[in-house]
Amino acid sequence: MSPKKARGLLLHGVLIAGTILALFPFYWMVVMATNSTADIYRFPPKLTFGSQLITNLRNVLDSIDFFGSMLNTLLVAGTTTLLVLFFDSLAAFAFAKYDFPGRRALFAVLIGTFFLPVGLAVIPQFVIMVELGWVGSLRALIIPAAANAFGIFFLRQYIQNAIPDSVLDAARLDGAGFFRQFVSVVLPIIRPGLAFLGIYTFIAAWNDFIWPLVVLVNPDQVTLQVALQQLNGVHGTDYSRIMAGALLSVLPLIVMFLIFARNFVSDLAKGAVRE
C-alpha cells in the first residue's frame, strides 16, 4: 500500500470515528426514549431500541402542555432570529464600510463583551425587566436578545471580505444612500452569512433554558426547555419520559435543518463576489 493511500485510509478512519462519537449521544437519547426506565438502569446497558416509545410520548403529553410551550418557543425563537438578522447586519455594515467618530473604540468595547461570563448578566438583566414590568412576559426573552456581539462581529468580517468598496462606490455614484445600499447591495450578497447566523440564533434561542426559567412565572408562557424540566418527578427521575420529551423537542430543529441545509450549503459554496 502506498503512503498516500495509507494516509487516505487513516483520514477516513478518523473521520468515521469522529462522526460516530458525535452521533452517539443522539442515538443514546433515542434508545432511552424507546425503552422503560427499568431497561435504562440495566447493566450492561441496553443499546437497542425498545417498544415503549408510544407509551413514553403519551406520558409526556399527559404531563405537560407540550404543544403550548412549543408555540411559545417558536414565537420567541422566530422573532429573536428576525430581529438579530436585521439589527446585526445593519450594525455590521456600518462598522465594516463606514468611518465615523469612535468606530474603533466602539468596536473594541463590543469585542470586549465576548469575555464577560453569560451568567454575569442575569441579575442586572432581571432588575431591568422588573423595572420595565416585563417579568412574566415573552418580551423579556425577545427584546434583550434582539442583537448580539457575535452576530455583529461575524457579519462585519463577512461584509469586509465579500463586498468590495468599488461596488458600494458605484452604488453611491447612482445616488444610493445608506439604507438603499444596505437593502439593494449588501443584503443579497451576504445571504449565506445571514443563513448561518439565522440557523445559529434560532437553535440558541430554542435551547435557551436559564433565562426563561428566571423571568417566566406564568405556566401558560413557559418555553419548551422549561416545560421539559417539569418532567422531573419529586420522588425520582423518569429518564425514559424525559428522553421522549427531549426527542420531541429536537424534531422541529432537525426538520428545519433538513429543509434549509441544501440551500445553506449551496449558498456557502458560492462564496463571495469578486472585485
N, C-alpha and C positions, 0 to 999 in steps of 0.2 A: 504494500500500500504506500502510495506516495505521501510525503509530508503534507502537501496541500489538501489531499483527500482526508488525511487523518485529522487535520485542523478543522476541516468542514464537519466531520462526524462529531468531533468534540464540541464544537459550537452548537450543533443541533441538539446534542445530548444535554448541554447546559440549558438551552432554551426550553426544551421539553420539561426538564426537571423544574425550572422556574415557573413554567405555566401550571404544572401540577400543584406546586406549592401555593401558587396564587389562587387557584380554583378550589383547593381542598376545603377552606372554611365555608364556602358557599355550598359545596357538596354535603358537608357535615351538617349544615343547617337544614338542608332538605331531608337528609336521613333522620335527623331528630324530629322534624315536623311530621314524618310519616310513621313514627313509632310511638309507643306509650312511654311514659316516664320510667316505668319499671324496666323496660328494654334499654333505655338510655343508661341506667345505672348498672347494667350488667358488666361483668368483667370476664373475658376480654370484651371490649366494646363492640357493639353490633355495627357493621359498616354497610349493611344492605338496607334497601328500602323496606318499610313495613306496610301495614294495611290500615293504619289509623288516621290517615290524612283527613278524610271527611269528618271523622269524629272530632279531631283536634280543631279543624276550621270551624265546625259548628260551635264548639266551646268558646272559641274566640269571639264569634259574632254574638253569642248569648251573653258574654261577659262585658263587652264594651260597645259603645256606639262607633263601630269601625268606619262605616261609610260617612257618618257626620264628621268625624275627625279627619278623614281623608279629604273631604271637601274643604275643610278649614286649611289643611296643609297645601292643597292645590292652589287655593286663593293666595295664601302667604307666599309660597314659592314662586308662583307665576308672576304676581305683581312685583315682588322683590327683583326678580330677574329682569323684567322690562325696565324698571327704574335704574337698576345698576348699569344695564347696557346703554341707556340714554345718558345718564349723568357722567359715567366713567369715560365714555367715548368723547363727550363734549370737553371734559377737563383734559383728557389725554391729548386731544387735538390742539388745545391752547398751549399746553406745556411743550408739545413737540414742534410746533410750527410758528408760534408767535413769541416775540420777545417783548416782555412787559416788565416794569419795575418789580423787583423782588421775586422774579421767577425762580432763580436758583435757590434762594433761601426757602421759599415756599415748598419747592420740590424736596429739599433736604429734610424739612420737617415731616413731609408726607412719608418719605422713606424711613424716617426715624420711628414712625408708628409701628413699623414691622417688628421692632424689638420689644414692644410692650406686650406682656402676657395678656391673653384674651380675658382671663378671669379678673384682671385688674379693673376692667371697665364695667363689671357687672353692678357694683354698688353705686358708682356715680350715675350710671345709666338708669338704675332703678329709682334713685332720688329724683332725677329729671322727669321720669314717667309719672311719679307720684305728683310732682308739682303741676304737670300738664293734665293730670286726671285721666291718663291713658292706661293705667293698670287695669287689667281685665279686658282690654280691647286688642284686637288684632293689629291696630295701628302701632302698638308698642313693638310689634315684631317687624313690621314692614318699613316704617319711616327710618329708624336708626340704621337699617341695613341697605338703604337706598343708594349708597355709594361706598366704595371701599378702596383702600390704598393699593391693594394688589391689582385690582382691575385697572386703575389709572396707570400704574407703573407698566403693566403688561401691554396695554393698548398704546401707551406713549412709545414704547420701544418698537411696537409693530408699525405704528404710523411713520416713525422716523426711518425705518428700513424699507417700508413698502411704497411710500408716496414721495416721489422726487419733488424738490422745490419747484422745478420748472413746470410741473403740472398745475401747481397752485398759482404760480406766476401767470400762467396762461389764463386761468380762471379769473384772476384779478383784472387782467387786461380786458376781459369780456365784461367787467363791471360786477363780478360776483363779490358779495360781502361775506362776512364770517359764516353766517348760517347757511347761505347758499352753497359756499364751498363745502361746508360740513355735510349737507344733505346730498348734494349732487356729485361731489367728487370723493369725499373721504369715506362715507358710509358704504358705497358699493365696493370700494377697494378693500376695506378691512372686514368684509363679511366673514372670511374664515376665522379671523381673530374673535369676532363677535360670537360666532358659533361655539368656539371653545369656551369663551368666558360665560356664555349663556348656560351651557351644559354644566360647567363647574359651579356656577352660582346656584342653579336650580337644585343640584344634588346637595350642596352645602345647606341650603335653606330647608330642603326636605328632611335632612337628617339632623337638623339642629334640635338639641334636647334641653340644655341647661337654661338658656334664656326664656324659652316658652314655659318651662317649669316654674320659673321665678315670677313672671308677670301675668300668666293666665290663671285667674282664680275662678272663672266661671266654667263648670264642667261641660257646658254646651260649646265652648270655644276652644277646647284643648286641641292640639295638633296630634298627628298620628304617633309620634315618638313618645309623647307624654301619655297618650292613651295606652300604648303598649306597656308602659311602666306599671300601669294599674293591674296588669295581669299577674303581677307578683302576689302570691297569696300571703295571708297573715301567718299561717302555721307551716308554710312550706312553699317551695317553688316548683310549679308545674312546667318543666322545661319543654315538654312536647307542645303545650299550648302556646308558650312564649315563642318558640321557634316557628310554629304555624302562623302566628301573628306577624313575626318578622318576615316570613316568606311572602305573605300577602302584601306587606308594606313595600317590598322591593320590586314587586312585579310591575308597577307603573313605570319605575325607572328603567327597568330592562326593556319594556315595550318602547319607551321614548328613545332609548339609545339605538334599538334595532331600526326604528323608523328613520332617525336622523343620521345614523352613523355613516351610511354610504355617502350622503351629500357632504357631511362633515369632513370625511377623509378626502373626498374628491376635491373640495374647496382648498383644503390644506395643500394638496399636491399641486394645485395650480400656482400657489405661491404668490409672490408679489409682482407688481408691474416692473417693467424695465425702463430705464430712462433712455 
